[in-house]
Amino acid sequence: MRKISRQFLLNQDCLPAISLKYFIFVFCSLAGANLTDESCKTLASILKSSNSHVTELYLGFNNLGDFGVNLICDGLSDPHCKLEKLNLSHNKLRNIGMKMLCDSLTSPHCKLQMLRLDRCELTDESCETLATVVQSQNSCLQKLYLSNNNIGIKGVQRLCDGLTHPNCSLGKLDLSYNNLGHSGVELLCTGLGNPDCKLKTIRLSNVHIPEKTYETLAFVLQSANPHLKELDLSNNNIGDSAVELLCAGLISPNCKLEKLSLRWCNLTDRCCSKLASVLSTCSCLRELELRDNDLQDSGAKLLCVGLQDTQCNLQRLGTQNTLSDWEQKSDIDQGRAAVPRPSRSI
C-alpha cells in the first residue's frame, strides 16, 4: 500500500484517475487542506466509485460550508461507499449542514460506524438531529465524539431520547468539555439506567460535575445495566468526598465497570483507603487512572493494600509522583508472594 501525500490528493484533475487506478488506500487525511467545494465534489466521486477502498476520512480544520458538506454526504449515502470512519472536527457545522449529514447517516447504504464532531460549534438543535440518527434502524453508528461544543441540558435530553431507543446501537459517546453541570449529567444518568441504553463507554471529562451528582453516578453503577464498561471523569474537580460517594457504586456486585479515569480530579491520599476497598472488591475493574492527583507516597501505600488482595484483578494502575517504581514493585510483589497473581503494569 503506497502512501499518498496531501498535495498529491489535492490535485483535482488527477485525483480520481490516479487514486483509483494506481493506488489502494483505506485512510485519507486532508486535515487543514483548505478544501474547496470543487475538492469536496472530487472526494464525493471517489467515495461513490466501486473502485474506492477508502474506509477512513479525516477532513478536520477545513471550514467546510453547507455545500461542501452536502457533497460529502452525497458520497456517504451511495451504495458503493465503504467509509466507516469520518472525522469532521474543527469545522463550523451549521444546522443545515448537520441536517444533511444526519440524513445521509440514516440512509440504508451508509456504513459509517465512527463520527468525530469535536469543536464543530454544535448546539442543542444539533443534538436533536443526531438523536434521529442513533435511533434509526438503518444507522450503523457505534462511536460518536462531541467534545468541545455548545451542548447544554436540552441537547443532552435529545441525545438521551436517542440513546434509550430500542434501535440505538451506539456503544461510545464523548461529551467532554461541554458545560453539562448537575442537570445535564443527571439526565445522562437517567438514560444510562435505562435497560435499552447500550452505551459501553462514556467520556465526561471537564463537564463541571458538582459533588452531589456523584451519588447519582454511583446509583447508575449499582443498577442492573450490564453494558457500561468504561467511564472517564477526568478533569473534573471531584475531590475526596465525591470519590467516596462514587466508590459506593463501584463496590456494588452489580457494577461491571472495567475502566475508570480519575485523572486531574483534585484527589489526595484521604480517598485512597476507599479506592483500595474498590480494588479488593470490584473484580471487574481492569484499569484505574489516577495520574496528576496529589496522592503522595502515603496514598500509594494504601492503594497497594488493595492491589495485594486476592480479589483484585487490576491490570493497569496509572499513578504519578507517588512511590518510586521499585517501592511499588516491592510492595505489590510482597503481597503476591503468598498467593500467585497475574502480572499487572503500573
C-alpha positions as CSV (number, residue, x, y, z in Angstrom):
1,M,0.0,0.0,0.0
2,R,1.5,3.3,-1.1
3,K,1.1,6.5,0.9
4,I,-0.4,9.5,-0.9
5,S,0.7,12.9,0.1
6,R,-1.8,15.7,0.9
7,Q,-0.5,17.8,-2.1
8,F,-1.0,14.9,-4.4
9,L,-4.5,14.3,-3.3
10,L,-5.4,17.9,-3.8
11,N,-4.6,17.9,-7.5
12,Q,-8.3,17.9,-8.6
13,D,-7.5,16.9,-12.2
14,C,-5.5,13.8,-11.4
15,L,-7.1,12.7,-8.1
16,P,-9.8,10.4,-9.4
17,A,-7.7,8.7,-12.0
18,I,-4.5,8.2,-10.1
19,S,-6.1,7.3,-6.7
20,L,-8.4,4.7,-8.2
21,K,-6.2,3.2,-11.0
22,Y,-2.8,3.0,-9.3
23,F,-3.4,3.2,-5.6
24,I,-5.3,1.3,-3.0
25,F,-5.7,3.3,0.3
26,V,-8.0,2.9,3.2
27,F,-7.1,6.1,5.1
28,C,-7.2,9.5,3.7
29,S,-6.2,12.6,5.7
30,L,-7.0,16.1,4.3
31,A,-6.9,18.0,7.6
32,G,-6.3,21.7,7.3
33,A,-6.1,21.5,3.5
34,N,-8.4,24.4,2.7
35,L,-10.7,22.3,0.7
36,T,-13.0,24.0,-1.8
37,D,-16.4,22.9,-2.9
38,E,-14.8,21.5,-6.1
39,S,-12.4,19.4,-3.9
40,C,-15.4,18.0,-2.0
41,K,-17.1,17.2,-5.3
42,T,-14.0,15.2,-6.3
43,L,-13.9,13.4,-2.9
44,A,-17.6,12.5,-3.2
45,S,-17.0,11.0,-6.6
46,I,-14.2,8.8,-5.2
47,L,-16.4,7.7,-2.3
48,K,-19.1,6.7,-4.8
49,S,-16.8,4.7,-7.0
50,S,-16.9,0.9,-7.0
51,N,-13.1,1.0,-7.1
52,S,-12.7,3.0,-3.9
53,H,-11.3,1.3,-0.8
54,V,-11.4,4.3,1.5
55,T,-12.8,3.4,4.9
56,E,-11.4,6.3,6.9
57,L,-11.5,10.0,6.0
58,Y,-10.2,13.0,8.1
59,L,-11.4,16.4,7.0
60,G,-10.8,18.4,10.1
61,F,-9.7,22.1,10.1
62,N,-11.2,22.8,6.7
63,N,-14.1,25.3,7.4
64,L,-16.4,23.2,5.2
65,G,-19.6,25.1,4.1
66,D,-23.0,23.6,3.8
67,F,-22.5,22.9,0.1
68,G,-19.2,21.1,0.7
69,V,-20.9,19.0,3.5
70,N,-23.7,18.2,1.2
71,L,-21.3,16.9,-1.5
72,I,-19.6,14.6,1.1
73,C,-23.0,13.4,2.3
74,D,-23.9,12.5,-1.3
75,G,-20.9,10.1,-1.3
76,L,-21.8,8.7,2.1
77,S,-25.2,7.6,1.1
78,D,-24.1,5.9,-2.1
79,P,-24.3,2.1,-2.3
80,H,-20.6,1.8,-3.3
81,C,-19.3,4.0,-0.4
82,K,-17.2,1.9,2.0
83,L,-16.5,4.7,4.5
84,E,-16.6,3.6,8.2
85,K,-14.8,6.4,10.0
86,L,-15.3,10.1,9.3
87,N,-13.6,13.0,11.2
88,L,-15.1,16.5,10.6
89,S,-13.7,18.0,13.8
90,H,-12.8,21.7,13.9
91,N,-15.4,22.6,11.1
92,K,-18.2,25.0,11.9
93,L,-21.2,22.9,11.0
94,R,-24.4,24.9,10.8
95,N,-27.8,23.4,11.4
96,I,-28.4,23.0,7.7
97,G,-25.1,21.1,7.3
98,M,-25.9,18.9,10.3
99,K,-29.3,18.1,8.9
100,M,-27.8,17.0,5.6
101,L,-25.2,14.9,7.4
102,C,-27.7,13.2,9.6
103,D,-30.0,12.5,6.6
104,S,-27.1,10.6,4.9
105,L,-26.3,8.7,8.1
106,T,-29.8,7.3,8.1
107,S,-29.5,6.1,4.6
108,P,-29.7,2.3,4.3
109,H,-26.5,2.4,2.2
110,C,-24.4,4.4,4.8
111,K,-21.9,2.2,6.6
112,L,-20.4,4.8,8.9
113,Q,-19.5,3.4,12.3
114,M,-17.4,6.3,13.8
115,L,-18.1,10.0,13.6
116,R,-16.0,12.8,15.2
117,L,-17.6,16.2,15.5
118,D,-15.3,17.8,18.1
119,R,-15.2,21.6,18.2
120,C,-17.9,22.0,15.5
121,E,-19.9,24.6,17.4
122,L,-22.8,22.1,17.8
123,T,-25.9,23.3,19.7
124,D,-28.9,21.7,21.3
125,E,-30.6,21.7,18.0
126,S,-27.7,19.7,16.5
127,C,-28.3,17.1,19.2
128,E,-31.9,16.8,18.2
129,T,-30.9,16.0,14.7
130,L,-28.2,13.5,15.9
131,A,-30.8,11.7,18.0
132,T,-32.7,10.8,14.9
133,V,-29.6,9.1,13.6
134,V,-28.9,6.9,16.7
135,Q,-32.5,5.7,16.9
136,S,-32.7,4.9,13.2
137,Q,-32.8,1.2,12.3
138,N,-30.6,2.0,9.3
139,S,-27.8,3.6,11.4
140,C,-24.5,1.7,11.8
141,L,-23.1,4.4,14.1
142,Q,-21.2,2.9,17.1
143,K,-18.9,5.7,18.2
144,L,-19.8,9.4,18.4
145,Y,-17.4,12.2,19.6
146,L,-19.0,15.5,20.5
147,S,-16.4,17.1,22.8
148,N,-15.8,20.9,23.0
149,N,-19.2,22.0,21.7
150,N,-22.0,24.1,23.0
151,I,-24.2,21.3,24.2
152,G,-26.5,22.0,27.1
153,I,-29.3,20.4,29.0
154,K,-31.8,20.4,26.1
155,G,-29.1,18.8,23.9
156,V,-28.4,16.1,26.5
157,Q,-32.2,15.4,26.7
158,R,-32.4,14.9,23.0
159,L,-29.4,12.6,22.9
160,C,-30.9,10.5,25.8
161,D,-34.1,10.1,23.7
162,G,-31.9,8.5,21.1
163,L,-29.7,6.5,23.4
164,T,-32.7,4.8,25.1
165,H,-34.4,3.9,21.8
166,P,-34.6,0.2,21.2
167,N,-32.9,0.7,17.7
168,C,-29.9,2.5,19.1
169,S,-26.6,0.6,18.8
170,L,-24.3,3.4,19.9
171,G,-21.6,2.0,22.2
172,K,-19.3,5.0,22.7
173,L,-20.2,8.7,23.4
174,D,-17.8,11.5,24.2
175,L,-19.4,14.7,25.7
176,S,-16.2,16.0,27.3
177,Y,-15.7,19.8,27.6
178,N,-19.3,20.6,27.3
179,N,-20.9,22.6,30.2
180,L,-23.3,19.9,31.3
181,G,-23.3,20.6,35.0
182,H,-25.5,18.8,37.5
183,S,-28.7,18.8,35.5
184,G,-27.1,17.5,32.3
185,V,-25.3,14.7,34.0
186,E,-28.4,13.8,35.9
187,L,-30.3,13.4,32.6
188,L,-27.4,11.2,31.3
189,C,-27.6,9.0,34.4
190,T,-31.3,8.5,33.8
191,G,-30.5,7.4,30.3
192,L,-27.7,5.1,31.4
193,G,-30.0,3.5,33.9
194,N,-32.4,2.6,31.1
195,P,-32.1,-1.1,30.0
196,D,-32.4,-0.1,26.4
197,C,-29.2,2.1,26.6
198,K,-26.3,0.1,25.2
199,L,-23.5,2.5,25.9
200,K,-20.3,0.8,26.9
201,T,-18.1,3.8,27.1
202,I,-18.9,7.4,28.1
203,R,-16.4,10.2,28.4
204,L,-17.3,13.1,30.7
205,S,-14.0,14.9,31.0
206,N,-14.3,18.5,32.3
207,V,-18.1,18.8,32.2
208,H,-18.4,20.6,35.5
209,I,-19.9,17.9,37.7
210,P,-20.7,19.1,41.2
211,E,-20.2,16.8,44.3
212,K,-23.9,16.0,44.7
213,T,-24.1,14.4,41.3
214,Y,-21.7,11.6,42.1
215,E,-24.3,10.0,44.3
216,T,-26.4,9.6,41.2
217,L,-23.5,8.3,39.2
218,A,-22.9,5.7,41.9
219,F,-26.6,4.7,41.7
220,V,-26.1,4.1,37.9
221,L,-23.1,1.8,38.7
222,Q,-25.2,-0.1,41.1
223,S,-28.0,-0.6,38.6
224,A,-28.5,-3.9,36.8
225,N,-27.5,-2.5,33.4
226,P,-24.5,-4.7,32.3
227,H,-23.4,-2.6,29.3
228,L,-21.4,0.3,30.8
229,K,-17.7,-0.8,30.9
230,E,-15.7,2.5,30.7
231,L,-16.2,5.8,32.5
232,D,-13.9,8.9,32.0
233,L,-14.4,11.5,34.7
234,S,-11.0,13.2,34.3
235,N,-10.5,16.9,34.6
236,N,-13.5,17.4,36.9
237,N,-12.9,18.9,40.3
238,I,-14.2,15.8,42.1
239,G,-12.3,15.9,45.4
240,D,-12.0,13.1,48.0
241,S,-15.6,13.3,49.4
242,A,-17.2,12.9,46.0
243,V,-15.0,9.9,45.2
244,E,-16.2,8.3,48.4
245,L,-19.7,8.6,47.0
246,L,-18.7,7.1,43.7
247,C,-17.0,4.2,45.5
248,A,-20.3,3.1,46.9
249,G,-21.4,2.3,43.4
250,L,-18.0,0.7,42.4
251,I,-18.1,-1.9,45.2
252,S,-21.6,-3.0,44.3
253,P,-21.9,-6.6,43.0
254,N,-23.9,-5.2,40.0
255,C,-21.0,-2.9,38.9
256,K,-19.4,-4.2,35.7
257,L,-17.1,-1.2,35.1
258,E,-13.7,-2.3,33.7
259,K,-12.0,1.1,33.1
260,L,-12.2,4.3,35.2
261,S,-10.3,7.5,34.7
262,L,-10.0,10.0,37.6
263,R,-7.0,11.9,36.3
264,W,-6.8,15.6,37.3
265,C,-9.6,15.3,39.8
266,N,-8.1,17.0,42.8
267,L,-7.7,13.8,44.8
268,T,-5.4,13.3,47.9
269,D,-4.4,10.4,50.0
270,R,-7.6,10.7,52.0
271,C,-9.6,8.9,49.4
272,C,-7.1,6.1,48.9
273,S,-8.5,3.8,51.6
274,K,-11.9,3.8,49.8
275,L,-10.2,3.2,46.4
276,A,-8.2,0.3,47.9
277,S,-11.5,-1.2,49.0
278,V,-12.7,-0.9,45.4
279,L,-9.6,-2.7,44.2
280,S,-10.2,-5.6,46.6
281,T,-14.0,-5.7,45.9
282,C,-14.7,-4.8,42.3
283,S,-13.2,-7.8,40.5
284,C,-14.3,-6.5,37.1
285,L,-12.1,-3.4,37.2
286,R,-9.1,-3.7,35.0
287,E,-7.7,-0.2,34.6
288,L,-7.7,2.8,37.0
289,E,-6.2,6.1,36.0
290,L,-5.1,8.3,38.9
291,R,-2.3,10.4,37.4
292,D,-2.0,14.1,38.2
293,N,-3.5,13.9,41.6
294,D,-1.9,14.7,45.0
295,L,-1.9,11.1,46.3
296,Q,1.7,11.2,47.7
297,D,3.6,8.2,49.0
298,S,1.0,7.6,51.8
299,G,-1.8,7.3,49.3
300,A,0.2,4.9,47.0
301,K,0.9,2.6,50.0
302,L,-2.8,2.5,50.8
303,L,-3.6,1.5,47.2
304,C,-1.0,-1.3,47.4
305,V,-3.1,-2.8,50.1
306,G,-5.9,-3.2,47.7
307,L,-3.6,-4.5,44.9
308,Q,-2.4,-7.2,47.2
309,D,-5.9,-8.6,47.8
310,T,-6.6,-11.9,46.1
311,Q,-9.8,-10.5,44.6
312,C,-8.0,-7.7,42.8
313,N,-7.9,-8.2,39.1
314,L,-6.5,-4.8,38.1
315,Q,-4.1,-4.9,35.2
316,R,-3.1,-1.2,34.9
317,L,-2.9,1.5,37.6
318,G,-1.9,5.0,36.4
319,T,-0.1,6.9,39.2
320,Q,2.4,9.7,39.3
321,N,4.6,11.5,41.9
322,T,4.0,8.8,44.4
323,L,6.1,5.8,45.3
324,S,9.2,5.1,43.2
325,D,8.9,2.2,40.8
326,W,11.0,-0.1,42.9
327,E,9.0,0.6,46.0
328,Q,5.7,0.0,44.3
329,K,7.0,-3.3,42.8
330,S,8.4,-4.4,46.1
331,D,5.1,-3.7,47.9
332,I,3.0,-5.5,45.3
333,D,5.3,-8.5,45.0
334,Q,5.3,-9.0,48.7
335,G,1.5,-9.3,48.5
336,R,1.8,-11.8,45.7
337,A,4.3,-14.0,47.4
338,A,1.6,-15.8,49.3
339,V,-0.9,-16.0,46.5
340,P,0.1,-16.3,42.8
341,R,-1.2,-13.3,40.9
342,P,-1.4,-12.4,37.2
343,S,1.1,-9.7,36.1
344,R,0.0,-6.1,36.1
345,S,1.6,-2.9,34.8
346,I,1.8,0.2,36.9
